[in-house]
Amino acid sequence: FRDGALIYHNAVLKLEKVSALGEDGFMATGSVSMDATVGGVLKHLHTLLLVVWRKESGTWRLLGHQTTLLPQS
């Protein structure tokens, strides 16, 4: 990020599903569409995502995050 090899211009998050994991946790899936300059080339990127959160001692903590880049069409 510091050397400018990757610059995000915008991102649109679309949550598809949020599932409770007991009383103190949840998992969310969805997608992100974004425009970014990668190595000097402007690209439109589309990814799928999964996040898992859990409440520990009153504080929400991110336990897991997975992002998968989809092939460009």
N, C-alpha and C positions, 0 to 999 in steps of 0.2 A: 504494500500500500504506500509506503513512504516514498519509493522511487517512482511512483506513478504508473507502474506496469499494469495495474488493474484499477480502473476508475468506474464506480457505479454511478449511473445518471438517474435512474429511477427504479422502483420495484413495486409490484402489485401482488399482495398476498391474498390468496383465496383459500380459506379453510373449508375443507370438505366434510370432515367428521371430527367430533370431539367425544371421546369415550371416557367415562369415569373409571378409575382404578381404585375402588374402595372410596372412603370418605376423604382421603387426603392425597389423592393423586389423579392425574388424567393424562391421556394420550391424545394428540391432535395430528391429523394428516391433512395435506392440502398441496397447493402448488404456488410457485412464485414465478412471475414473468418479469424480466428486467432487461434494461439496456445498459451495456457496460462497454468501456473501451478496454480491450485486452491486448497488450503488446502493441498499442497504437492502432488497433483495428476495432471499429465500432461493431458490436454484435448484439443481437437479440437473443437472450438466453431464457430457457424455460426449464424449471426444475420441479421435482416432487420433493416433499419434505415430510418428516416425522419428528415430533418432539414428545418427550415424556417429562412431566413435572411431578414433584412430590412436595408436600408441606412437611417440613421438619422443624420442630420447636417453634411453630408459628411463622416460619419463613418459607416461601416458595423457592424451591431449588430445581434447576434444570438438571435432570439425570441423564438425558440422552438426546442427541440431535443427529439426524441423518438427512443429507441432501443429495439427490441424484440428478445429474444433468441429463436431460433428454436430448436425443439427436436433433439437430436442426433440420427443419423441413424445407 
